[in-house]
Amino acid sequence: MLVHHFLDKYAAGAHMQVTPAAMKSLLHYEWPGNIRELENCIARAVTLGDHQLIDVADLPPAIRSEHSGGTSVPTAEAAAVSTTALADMERMTILRVL
């Protein structure tokens, strides 16, 4: 329910869907940041995704590795991807606001 609430908030009118694999990843993740982390995850997926479908690839690396059975400790490559994705999201948000 919360995923769909945040989809309505960040992609109003877009009718975005979440794939079963992505929903499974979201359900299996521990969410140490609670609801704020979930909200940020959905906002990130909406911003970086194709605005039609949210798949596992649109989720943050920590959630993807949790789904694949790996450890939740990010590797250097995952940290670099996450930092790059965050920088891209910040740039897109600033451009949208301007």
Rosetta silent file (secondary structure, phi, psi, omega in degrees, C-alpha in Angstrom):
SEQUENCE: MLVHHFLDKYAAGAHMQVTPAAMKSLLHYEWPGNIRELENCIARAVTLGDHQLIDVADLPPAIRSEHSGGTSVPTAEAAAVSTTALADMERMTILRVL
SCORE:     score description
SCORE:     0.000 S_00000001
   1 L     0.000  -41.557 -179.348    0.000    0.000    0.000 S_00000001
   2 H   -66.304  -37.607  178.461    2.794    2.438    0.834 S_00000001
   3 H   -59.775  -45.886 -179.424    4.570    1.788   -2.462 S_00000001
   4 H   -68.675  -33.331  175.697    1.411    2.681   -4.370 S_00000001
   5 H   -62.076  -46.376 -179.115    0.862    5.748   -2.175 S_00000001
   6 H   -70.188  -31.655  174.101    4.355    7.026   -2.979 S_00000001
   7 H   -63.352  -41.976  177.169    3.879    6.213   -6.664 S_00000001
   8 H   -63.556  -34.224 -178.785    0.747    8.363   -6.635 S_00000001
   9 H   -72.872  -44.796 -173.409    2.710   11.120   -4.901 S_00000001
  10 H   -96.058  -15.166  179.553    5.776   11.133   -7.177 S_00000001
  11 L  -135.354   50.698 -178.088    4.238    9.989  -10.478 S_00000001
  12 L   -58.417  128.867  177.915    0.736   11.410  -10.326 S_00000001
  13 L    81.390   -6.383 -177.575   -1.181   10.566  -13.465 S_00000001
  14 L   -86.115  -16.968 -178.840    1.583    8.359  -14.873 S_00000001
  15 L    51.605   47.416  178.687   -0.042    5.071  -13.792 S_00000001
  16 L   -70.929  146.374  178.408    3.344    3.508  -13.099 S_00000001
  17 E  -117.901  158.064  177.506    3.414   -0.170  -12.194 S_00000001
  18 E  -113.038  129.162  179.585    5.871   -2.213  -10.117 S_00000001
  19 L   -67.524  155.475  177.184    7.026   -5.561  -11.482 S_00000001
  20 H   -57.914  -37.035  179.112    6.502   -8.623   -9.268 S_00000001
  21 H   -65.673  -41.509  178.385   10.291   -9.043   -8.957 S_00000001
  22 H   -66.473  -41.524  178.649   10.727   -5.453   -7.794 S_00000001
  23 H   -63.740  -37.895  177.712    7.855   -5.799   -5.319 S_00000001
  24 H   -62.850  -41.940  177.693    9.435   -8.998   -3.988 S_00000001
  25 H   -61.756  -43.562  179.630   12.725   -7.120   -3.482 S_00000001
  26 H   -63.993  -38.389 -178.851   10.907   -4.326   -1.662 S_00000001
  27 H   -72.345  -30.830 -177.596    9.077   -6.789    0.578 S_00000001
  28 H   -87.026  -12.785 -179.251   12.219   -8.732    1.503 S_00000001
  29 L   -74.181  145.177 -175.699   14.350   -5.699    2.339 S_00000001
  30 L   -76.046  -23.016 -179.932   14.708   -4.920    6.072 S_00000001
  31 L    55.546   64.927  177.355   14.168   -1.111    5.727 S_00000001
  32 L   -65.118  -22.492  178.501   16.528    0.168    8.444 S_00000001
  33 L   -91.962    5.518  178.838   15.531    3.717    7.452 S_00000001
  34 H    58.220 -144.736 -171.880   11.846    2.873    7.835 S_00000001
  35 H   -66.472  -30.434  178.190    9.234    4.736    5.809 S_00000001
  36 H   -65.198  -38.960  178.521   11.574    7.563    4.800 S_00000001
  37 H   -66.415  -40.883  176.948   13.908    5.107    3.139 S_00000001
  38 H   -62.483  -44.318  179.352   10.998    3.530    1.269 S_00000001
  39 H   -61.006  -44.084  178.723    9.785    6.948    0.140 S_00000001
  40 H   -64.788  -36.545  178.304   13.274    7.880   -1.085 S_00000001
  41 H   -62.976  -45.600 -179.938   13.562    4.539   -2.874 S_00000001
  42 H   -68.197  -41.401  178.035   10.300    5.087   -4.754 S_00000001
  43 H   -60.610  -41.114  178.734   11.181    8.721   -5.555 S_00000001
  44 H   -64.403  -45.691 -178.763   14.532    7.543   -6.950 S_00000001
  45 H   -63.356  -38.789  178.539   12.907    4.801   -9.034 S_00000001
  46 H   -66.957  -44.081 -177.200   10.367    7.249  -10.459 S_00000001
  47 H   -67.156  -42.767 -174.833   13.043    9.823  -11.278 S_00000001
  48 H   -92.309  -13.055 -176.898   15.521    7.414  -12.849 S_00000001
  49 L   -81.654 -171.110 -177.627   13.036    4.985  -14.394 S_00000001
  50 L   -92.539    6.994  177.843   11.151    5.031  -17.682 S_00000001
  51 L    64.291   21.640  174.819    7.945    6.426  -16.092 S_00000001
  52 L  -128.633  -42.783 -172.671    6.005    3.288  -17.048 S_00000001
  53 E  -144.727  133.569  175.416    7.374    0.380  -15.048 S_00000001
  54 E  -101.805  121.211 -179.949    9.567    0.040  -11.977 S_00000001
  55 L  -116.432  176.569 -178.815   11.788   -3.035  -12.146 S_00000001
  56 H   -57.526  -35.886 -179.230   14.546   -4.396   -9.910 S_00000001
  57 H   -64.663  -22.147  179.484   17.138   -2.458  -11.937 S_00000001
  58 H   -83.423   -9.562 -177.728   15.441    0.812  -10.908 S_00000001
  59 L   -85.965  157.445  177.915   15.899    0.055   -7.201 S_00000001
  60 L   -60.431  152.402 -177.905   18.933    1.125   -5.152 S_00000001
  61 H   -55.323  -37.079 -178.898   21.873   -1.327   -5.142 S_00000001
  62 H   -62.787  -36.790 -179.418   21.365   -2.285   -1.472 S_00000001
  63 H   -75.819  -37.463  176.922   17.830   -3.462   -2.174 S_00000001
  64 H   -63.917  -42.822 -179.184   18.875   -5.309   -5.332 S_00000001
  65 H   -69.355  -31.891  176.830   21.672   -7.144   -3.489 S_00000001
  66 H   -63.745  -40.271 -179.390   19.277   -8.014   -0.664 S_00000001
  67 H   -68.788  -38.090 -176.481   16.939   -9.640   -3.205 S_00000001
  68 L   -78.112   -1.447  178.588   19.724  -11.592   -4.885 S_00000001
  69 L    88.182    1.973  179.090   20.746  -13.124   -1.572 S_00000001
  70 L   -77.073 -179.589  178.174   24.001  -11.184   -1.414 S_00000001
  71 L   -78.649  158.668 -179.806   25.221   -9.257    1.544 S_00000001
  72 L   -87.630    1.282  176.995   23.831   -5.827    2.247 S_00000001
  73 L   -79.799  118.030 -176.495   27.352   -4.366    2.480 S_00000001
  74 L   -69.829  142.418  175.150   27.792   -2.318   -0.681 S_00000001
  75 L   -81.436  171.807  179.032   30.829   -2.956   -2.835 S_00000001
  76 H   -63.550  -37.322  179.635   32.964   -0.112   -4.156 S_00000001
  77 H   -66.525  -43.606  178.932   31.308   -0.486   -7.559 S_00000001
  78 H   -64.568  -38.274  178.350   27.790   -0.359   -6.068 S_00000001
  79 H   -65.703  -38.838  178.788   28.747    2.693   -4.012 S_00000001
  80 H   -66.759  -41.863  177.783   30.065    4.424   -7.130 S_00000001
  81 H   -63.258  -43.413 -179.948   26.882    3.602   -9.052 S_00000001
  82 H   -62.673  -43.104  179.441   24.771    4.839   -6.161 S_00000001
  83 H   -65.348  -40.758  178.211   26.726    8.096   -5.930 S_00000001
  84 H   -64.615  -44.588  179.936   26.465    8.601   -9.687 S_00000001
  85 H   -62.717  -40.257  178.933   22.743    7.891   -9.648 S_00000001
  86 H   -64.384  -42.637  178.852   22.261   10.325   -6.775 S_00000001
  87 H   -63.393  -40.932  177.448   24.195   13.029   -8.617 S_00000001
  88 H   -64.205  -41.979  179.715   22.090   12.443  -11.741 S_00000001
  89 H   -63.962  -41.919  178.204   18.887   12.594   -9.711 S_00000001
  90 H   -62.357  -44.419  179.992   19.994   15.845   -8.059 S_00000001
  91 H   -62.022  -44.044  179.698   20.867   17.373  -11.440 S_00000001
  92 H   -64.266  -39.205  179.448   17.495   16.333  -12.930 S_00000001
  93 H   -66.076  -43.932  179.306   15.625   17.738   -9.939 S_00000001
  94 H   -62.783  -43.452  178.766   17.460   21.066  -10.120 S_00000001
  95 H   -64.022  -39.332  179.524   16.811   21.352  -13.851 S_00000001
  96 H   -65.093  -40.341  179.671   13.139   20.510  -13.359 S_00000001
  97 H   -67.863  -41.393  179.254   12.781   23.179  -10.656 S_00000001
  98 L   -66.859    0.000    0.000   14.560   25.806  -12.758 S_00000001
